[in-house]
Amino acid sequence: MAPSTVWRILKSVGIEPAPRRDGPGWAEFLRSQAQGILALDFFTADLLNGTKAYVLAVIEHGNRRVRVLGATEHPVQSWVVQQARNLLMDLEDAGGRAKFVLHDRDASFMRAFDAVFQAAGIRVIRSAVQAPQMNSIMERWIGSCRRELLDRTLIWNLRHLMMALREYEDFYNSHLPHRALDQAAPLRPMPDSVTNLDHFRVRRRDRAGGVIHEYRLAA
């Protein structure tokens, strides 16, 4: 029986898809638990020497802050586990707290990686197979990083890659406005309302070698 036929039969008798039968849906869960969710993902970057680097990044759902944890040509278990430990220490230093860690089923997310979070009382949630929309906030950030930086920059080596990513991370966290934050940036709240802007001028600052343009009001 075709899936479309099953769907029509269930719909005709008023049976909703399984996730909606009881409890909140996935989108409702993400909204209600946003302050406690960390979403992680790997993405790749091509280097000029012909090798491929694997970058691990994390975004906090509640405030949209991004941390680029590191980049390596070989995401072995020891490296991946160390990035998890570093993240927990950074969160502790910043006074943050997580209840859930969300990532896909990439083989680089090993059991030892998850065990670091579980030992800290954090629940690990793996997204379904071939369901990138379950980690859509992280996926959107990776897409922005590619379009605005990596697709427009020749990366020499790992050191150059991390320099560029740190620059973009700072730009994203301290300057880029977000609709989910009422046009504030993750680490920059909106200023008090200003009714007269005639005495303000806009100043542009080039970042990442001119690839990114940052605009600020200058008195």
N, C-alpha and C positions, 0 to 999 in steps of 0.2 A: 504494500500500500504506500502510495507516495506521501511525503510529508505534508504537501498542500492539502491532500484529502483528509488526513488526520486532523489538520488544523481546522478545516471547515466543519468536521463532525464535532470537535470539541467546542468550537465557537457556537455552533447551532444549539448546543445544550447548556450554554452559559459557563463553560469551564475555561478559566483564564490560564495563561501559561504558568508552568510550575512555580517560578519564583514569586508569583503574585498570590498564590493560594493562601499563604499565611505569612505574617511578618512583613517587614518593609522590603521594598525592592532594592536593587543594587544602588541606584542613584540616590534613593532616600537614605540608605545606610551611609554612603559617602558624605552626604550633606550633614547628617546628624552627628557623625563621628569625625568630622573634618579636623578638629583641633587635636586629635590623637593619632592621625594617620600619617605615616611616612611612606612615600612611594619611591621605589628604586628601579633602576633599569640600566642595562649595558647598552652602549651604542659604539659604533666603530668609526675610526677616522683613518684615512689613507695618508701615509707619510711619503715624502719624496724619494726615500731610499727603496721604495717598493714594498715596504712592510705595512702591516695593519695594526693599529693600536686599538685597544679595548678601553673604553672610558666608562667609569661607574659614577653615576650621579644620583642624588636623592632630592626630592622636593617635599616640603611640609604642606599638606593640604590646607591647613588652617590659614596660614599667612603667606603661602606661595613662595617661601624662601627656598632657594636652591643652593645645594652644596655639591661641588664637583669633588668627589672623594679621591679620585686618582685615575691614572692611565698607565697601562702596561701592555707589552706585546704578548705576554703570557699570563693570563688570569688563572694562575694555579691556586690551589686551596689555601696555602699559607698567605698569599697576597690578599685574596678575597676576605679571609677571616680577619686579617689585620685591619682592613678598611671598615669592617663592621665594628670592631672595637674602637677605632678612631672616631667613628660617627657617634657612638654612645658617649664617649668622653666629651666630644664637642657639644652634644646636647646637654650633658650635665653641667658643663661650664657656662652654657648660655641659659641655664635654668629651665630648659625645655623638658617635656615628658611625652613619651609616645605610648599608645596602647596597641596600635596595630602597625605592622610592616607589610606592605603590599608589593609584590613583584611577580614576574611571569615565571614560566617553568624552564627558563634557560638553564642549561647544564652547569653554567658557571655559578649559579646560586646553589651551592652544595649544602648538604645537611649540616656540616660544621658551621657554615655561615648562618643558617637559621638558628642553630643552637646558641649562638652568641646572644641573639635577641630573646630567645625563649628563656635563657638563664636570667635575664633582666626582667622577666615577667611580661614581655611583649609578645602578643599573638602574631604569628606569621600567616599571611593569607596569600596563597598562590592563585593567580588568575587562571581562568580556563584556557584550554588549548586553543590557539588561533583566535583569541578574543582580546585584541589590543585595546578595545574600547573600555575594558575593565580597568585599565591603567591609563585612561585618556589624558589626565593632567600631565603626567610624566611624558607621555608620547608627544603631546603638543609642545612641551618645552624642548624636547630633542629636535622636533621639526623646526622650531624657531632658531635653535642653535645652528642647525645645518644651513638653513636659508640665509641667516643674517651673518654668519661667521665662517663656518667650515667650508661651505661651497664657494666662498669668495676669497679664500686664503690658502696660500701654498705653505704647508706645514713641513718643516725640515726634519724634526726629530721629536722625541717625547718631551724634552725640555721646552722646545718651542710650542708644542701643543698645549702643555699645561699653562704656559704664560698666556697664551691666547684665551684659553678657557677660563682662567682666573679673571682676566679682564672682562670677559663676557658675563661671568658670574656676578662680578661687582656691578656692572652696568644693569643687569637684570634685577638684582636685589635692591639697588639704591636709587635707580632712576626710572626704569620702565613702568608705566602705569598699567594697572590691571582693572578690568571691569568688575571682577569679583571683590576687589578692595575699594570700590567707589573711586577709581582712578588714582589711588595711592600706589606707591611701590612697597614691596615687602618690608623694607627697612627704612622707609621714608613716609611718614604720615602726611596727609594733605595739610597745607597751611591754613590759617584762619581766613575766613572770607575777606576778600578785598573788593571793594566796589569801584575804586578808581585805579585803573592800570595804565593811565597815560604816562606816568613817570617811570614805567618799567621798560627795559629793553631786553631783547632776546639775544643770548650769547650762545654760540655753538662751540662744543668741545669735541674734537676728534679723538676716538679711542681705537685701540687695536690697529694702529697704523693707518687710520682713516677709514677702515671698513665700517665702523659704527660711529654714528653722529649722535651726540647728546646735546639737547637744547635745554637751557635754563634761563629763568628770568634774572636779569642783573640790574640792580638799581642804578 
